[in-house]
Amino acid sequence: MPLTRKRTFILLLFLIVVWGVNWPLSKHALEFCPPLLFGGIRLLIGGLVLLSIALPRWKKLQWTANWPYYFISAVLNIVLYYGLQTVGLQYLPAGLFSAIVFLQPVLLGVFAWLWLGESMYGRKIAGLILGFLGVAVIGAGGLTGTLSPLGIILGLGSALSWALGTVYMKRIGSKVDSLWITTMQVLIGGVVLLVAGTLNETWSAITWNANFIFDTLFISVFVVAAGWMVFFTLVGSGEASRVGSFTFLIPVVSISCSVIFMGEQLTANLILGFIMIVGSIILVNSRKRKKTPDPSPRPPTQLGSSSNS
């Protein structure tokens, strides 16, 4: 269902802001909780929030017919995306890792062209590549020490799973209720990560202070529950690759918040990367010009006839 320009702008702004502040908030919360347990807790709470909204529409759940869709989307968008991301951050600097993860819009543009029939042309390709390079420039500040091949692989895996999950959701959008599939994938993913955390980490390592509780509740409600609903609403209403191009701005918001609230330094990388990302969004969202026919009428050619003088 198409959205108005105003509503699209508001939803995109909300998504970029909340998913941007998610990175520094998550980094702060991980000081008080092991990563897998933190991932499971925030997803489970977010899933329960979504469940409270979806329950009045319980007839649209159709579990018997739709459970494969719920599990596949949960594996791609939640378990692999969050799981690989959480583990991978232990092997690479956050800036570099986020740059790798935000290869996702480039992959999404290619997959949407291959499997969704979305248009692909020179400016769009250039814009996707420019956006990724902009994120890479921002993340280049994290290039310190020896790079971990495992960390790079986990980052690429996170980007790949998110891109595939987004295309999958777009393909099955007409077969399932959008609210229920968002709810079920978050709930299923939260349970899986919580079980993994319980088996590999210890609950006693969690410090239940005001900072951790605030970070967790904010992320659960706004980043997980509201964020995923908004993201799939935007993807379902237009071209997935165009929505994906705006997610290049998320690392800009993330690092800006880190500069303002966590005392990190503003660098030339951030400024240059931001300029490149804005250029990327302009290129990806500019429509391909259609060739217009010559308006001047041409007289028909009559073969074999001569002109009268």
C-alpha positions in Angstrom: 0.0 0.0 0.0 1.6 3.3 -1.0 2.3 6.0 1.6 2.0 9.7 1.2 5.3 11.6 0.9 4.7 13.3 4.3 4.1 10.0 6.1 7.0 8.3 4.3 9.3 11.2 5.4 8.1 10.9 9.1 8.6 7.1 9.2 12.0 7.3 7.6 13.1 10.0 10.0 11.9 8.0 13.0 13.6 4.8 11.7 17.0 6.5 11.0 17.0 8.2 14.5 16.0 5.2 16.6 18.1 2.7 14.7 21.0 5.2 14.9 20.8 5.7 18.6 20.5 2.0 19.0 24.3 1.4 18.5 25.6 3.7 21.3 22.8 2.6 23.6 23.5 -1.1 22.9 27.2 -0.5 23.5 26.4 1.2 26.8 24.0 -1.6 27.8 26.6 -4.3 27.1 28.6 -2.9 30.0 26.0 -4.4 32.3 24.9 -7.6 30.4 26.5 -10.4 28.3 25.7 -10.0 24.6 23.5 -13.0 23.8 21.3 -12.5 26.9 21.0 -8.9 26.1 20.0 -9.7 22.6 17.4 -12.2 23.8 16.0 -9.9 26.5 15.5 -6.9 24.3 14.0 -9.0 21.5 11.6 -10.9 23.8 10.3 -7.7 25.4 9.9 -6.1 21.9 8.1 -9.2 20.7 5.7 -9.1 23.7 5.0 -5.4 22.9 4.1 -6.4 19.3 2.1 -9.3 20.6 -0.1 -7.0 22.7 -0.8 -5.0 19.6 -1.4 -8.0 17.3 -3.7 -10.1 19.6 -6.9 -8.3 18.6 -6.2 -9.5 15.1 -5.4 -13.1 16.2 -7.5 -14.6 13.4 -5.0 -13.3 10.9 -2.2 -15.3 12.6 -3.1 -18.5 10.7 -0.2 -20.4 12.3 -0.9 -23.7 10.5 -0.5 -22.1 7.1 2.0 -19.5 7.8 4.5 -20.9 10.3 7.2 -21.6 7.7 7.1 -17.9 6.7 7.5 -16.9 10.4 10.4 -19.2 11.0 12.3 -18.3 7.8 11.9 -14.5 8.4 12.9 -15.0 12.1 16.1 -16.8 11.1 17.1 -14.2 8.4 16.0 -11.0 10.0 16.5 -11.7 13.7 18.6 -14.8 14.7 21.4 -14.4 12.1 21.3 -10.6 11.8 21.4 -10.0 15.6 23.4 -13.1 16.5 26.2 -12.6 14.0 26.3 -8.9 14.8 26.5 -9.4 18.6 29.3 -12.0 18.3 31.1 -10.1 15.5 31.4 -6.9 17.6 33.8 -8.7 19.8 36.3 -9.2 17.0 36.3 -5.8 15.2 36.0 -2.1 16.1 32.4 -0.9 16.2 32.9 1.6 13.4 34.5 -0.8 11.0 32.0 -3.5 11.8 29.0 -1.2 11.2 30.6 -0.3 7.8 30.6 -3.9 6.9 27.0 -4.5 8.1 25.9 -1.5 6.0 26.9 -3.3 2.9 23.3 -4.4 3.3 21.7 -1.7 1.1 24.1 -2.5 -1.8 23.2 -6.2 -1.5 19.5 -5.3 -1.1 19.6 -3.2 -4.3 21.1 -6.2 -6.2 18.7 -8.8 -4.8 15.7 -6.5 -5.3 16.7 -6.2 -9.0 17.3 -10.0 -9.4 14.3 -11.3 -7.4 11.8 -8.4 -7.1 12.1 -7.0 -10.6 13.0 -3.6 -9.4 14.8 -1.3 -11.8 18.6 -1.1 -12.0 20.5 1.6 -13.9 23.8 3.4 -13.8 22.9 6.2 -11.4 21.3 3.7 -9.0 24.4 1.4 -9.0 26.7 4.4 -8.5 24.5 5.6 -5.6 24.6 2.3 -3.8 28.3 2.0 -4.2 28.9 5.6 -3.1 26.7 5.1 0.0 28.7 2.0 1.0 31.9 3.8 0.5 30.6 6.7 2.6 29.9 4.3 5.5 33.3 2.7 4.9 35.0 6.2 5.2 33.1 6.8 8.5 34.2 3.3 9.8 37.8 3.8 8.7 38.4 5.5 12.0 38.1 2.1 13.6 40.9 0.6 11.5 43.3 0.0 14.4 45.3 -3.1 15.2 45.1 -6.4 13.4 41.9 -7.1 11.6 40.1 -10.4 12.4 39.0 -12.4 9.4 36.3 -14.0 11.5 35.0 -10.6 12.4 34.8 -9.6 8.8 33.0 -12.8 7.9 30.5 -12.3 10.7 29.9 -8.7 9.6 29.3 -9.9 6.0 27.0 -12.6 7.2 25.0 -10.1 9.2 24.6 -7.8 6.1 23.7 -10.8 3.9 21.1 -12.2 6.2 19.4 -8.7 6.6 19.3 -8.2 2.8 17.9 -11.6 2.1 15.4 -11.2 5.0 14.2 -7.9 3.6 13.7 -9.3 0.1 12.0 -12.4 1.5 9.5 -10.2 3.5 8.8 -8.2 0.3 8.1 -11.4 -1.7 5.7 -12.9 0.9 4.0 -9.6 1.9 0.8 -10.4 0.2 0.5 -13.9 1.8 0.8 -13.0 5.5 -0.4 -10.2 7.8 2.4 -7.7 8.2 1.8 -7.2 11.9 1.8 -10.9 12.7 4.9 -11.8 10.8 6.8 -8.9 12.4 5.6 -10.0 15.8 6.4 -13.7 15.3 9.8 -13.2 13.9 10.9 -11.0 16.8 9.4 -13.4 19.3 11.0 -16.5 17.8 14.3 -14.8 17.4 14.2 -13.5 21.0 13.5 -17.0 22.3 16.3 -18.5 20.3 18.9 -15.9 21.4 17.7 -16.1 25.0 18.2 -19.9 25.0 21.6 -19.5 23.4 22.5 -16.9 26.0 21.3 -19.1 28.9 23.4 -22.0 27.7 26.6 -20.0 27.1 26.4 -17.1 29.5 25.3 -16.6 33.1 22.3 -14.5 34.3 24.2 -13.5 37.4 26.5 -11.4 35.2 23.7 -9.0 34.5 23.7 -5.7 36.5 20.1 -4.7 36.9 20.7 -0.9 37.4 18.7 2.1 36.1 21.0 2.6 33.1 20.6 -1.0 31.9 16.9 -1.1 32.5 16.3 2.2 30.6 18.5 1.2 27.7 16.9 -2.2 27.4 13.3 -0.8 27.6 14.0 2.0 25.1 15.6 -0.4 22.6 12.9 -3.1 23.1 10.0 -0.7 22.5 11.3 1.8 20.0 14.2 0.1 18.2 12.9 -3.5 18.0 9.0 -3.3 18.1 8.4 0.1 16.5 11.5 0.0 14.3 10.8 -3.3 12.6 7.2 -2.4 12.0 8.2 0.9 10.4 10.9 -0.7 8.3 8.7 -3.4 6.8 5.9 -0.8 6.3 8.3 1.3 4.2 9.6 -1.7 2.3 6.1 -3.0 1.6 4.9 0.4 0.3 7.7 1.1 -2.2 11.0 -0.1 -3.7 13.1 -2.0 -1.2 16.3 -0.6 -2.7 15.2 3.0 -2.2 14.3 2.4 1.4 17.6 0.6 1.9 19.5 3.6 0.6 18.3 5.7 3.5 19.6 3.3 6.0 23.1 4.5 5.0 22.3 7.5 7.3 22.0 5.2 10.4 25.8 5.0 11.1 26.0 8.9 10.7 23.3 9.3 13.5 25.0 6.6 15.6 28.5 8.2 15.5 27.0 11.7 15.9 25.2 10.5 19.1 28.5 9.0 20.3 30.2 12.3 19.7 27.5 14.3 21.6 26.7 12.0 24.5 29.7 9.7 24.9 32.5 12.2 24.3 33.9 10.6 21.1 35.8 12.8 18.7 34.2 14.4 15.6 36.5 13.5 12.7 36.9 14.5 9.0 35.9 10.9 8.2 32.4 11.5 9.6 32.0 14.8 7.6 33.3 13.3 4.3 31.3 10.1 4.8 28.1 12.1 5.5 28.5 14.1 2.3 29.0 10.8 0.3 26.0 9.3 1.9 23.7 12.2 1.0 25.0 12.0 -2.6 24.2 8.3 -2.6 20.6 8.9 -1.5 20.1 11.5 -4.2 21.5 9.2 -6.9 19.5 6.1 -5.8 16.2 8.0 -5.5 16.5 10.0 -8.7 14.2 8.5 -11.3 15.6 7.3 -14.6 14.7 9.7 -17.3 12.5 8.4 -20.0 13.3 9.3 -23.6 10.7 11.7 -24.9 9.6 11.4 -28.5 10.5 14.3 -30.9 7.4 16.6 -30.8 7.9 17.9 -34.3 5.8 15.9 -36.8 7.6 14.4 -39.7 5.9 14.0 -43.1 5.6 10.4 -44.3 8.1 9.3 -46.8 6.6 8.2 -50.1 8.9 5.9 -51.9 9.1 6.1 -55.6 7.3 9.5 -55.8 8.7 12.7 -57.1 8.1 16.3 -55.8 6.2 18.8 -57.9 7.9 22.1 -58.6 
